[in-house]
């Protein structure tokens, strides 16, 4: 998924800045009107703008400003948009200055940058950069690909999908909340969630909801899906928490641990709400996954899987599963067989 998101990010950047190039030369060309030089050809201008937009888009896609500036500290939505826009405006200012300097004096280039013509170009590029970073941050808030689904109205009418769901919950959360102050506890949860990023990308997981100290994850069960992603995700997340245990003990006096329950099947997906809208999943699969996770403490297991999910595991992984119990889950007429799986030794 990491490579897929990377490619999507690059393609979006390229197409966006090519569009901006075409947009700018079009309004400038039309705006010239009767003052346009007779030898000015829109086709040539559009071709040049497309080439420049492609180069800029590829550059920004390959080298996002956050990677260049090492912006690893969590920042507010507005600050990220403004910092990114500022970086791009500085970049464009330097490019315009260097381009104006070619074959001209330093003074001419400096004057051109701050001339009405140069400022018009910078204004359009500034607004384009602002919109670019706004879209990127909105996409991040919704989750990868969700903004596009919203825009296209994919789930405006309910649709059935085959999905796997996992409920991931912080162990001993009540005890930790009492032990830590409210703010410290919230920071602990934030730091734990931050460690989800790499496993999410590695195992194609989507975050459906954050509910307090619980995270609801989902996988679309398409051709690229493997049921192994579910348990591999949990143990990869555990490894990341283990790698930062000294940090957690130093700052919070605890080493956080999570428990998880997973199930799969057919659910209904629909866009719901008016004042606030979101894409919601409905069906027994979510209830079952939640109740399986609630049994982790009872059976003293970190991870529990339903029989239907175990049946989809590759044979080598299925051989590592262990039957835990045949549980009577609330709201279900028949009992549910529950399994766990050992962490791979590789």
Secondary structure, 3 states (H helix, E strand, C coil): CHHHHHHHHHHHHHHHHHHHHHHHHHHHHHHHHHHCCCCCCHHHHHHHHHHHHHHHHHHHHHCCHHHHCCCCCCCCHHHHHHHHHHHHHHHHHHHHHHHHHCCCCHHHHHHHHCCHHHHHHHHHHHHHHHHHHHHHHHHHHHCCCHHHHHHHCCCCCCEEEEEEEEEEEECCHHHHHHHCCHHHHHHHHHHHHHCHHHHHHHCCCEEEEEECCEEEEEEECCCCCCCHHHHHHHHHHHHHHHHCHHHHHHHHCCCCCEEEEEEEEEEEEEEECCCCCEEEEECHHHHHHHHHHHCHHHHCCCEEEEHHHHCCCCHHHHCCEEEEEEECCCCCCCCEEEEEECCCCC
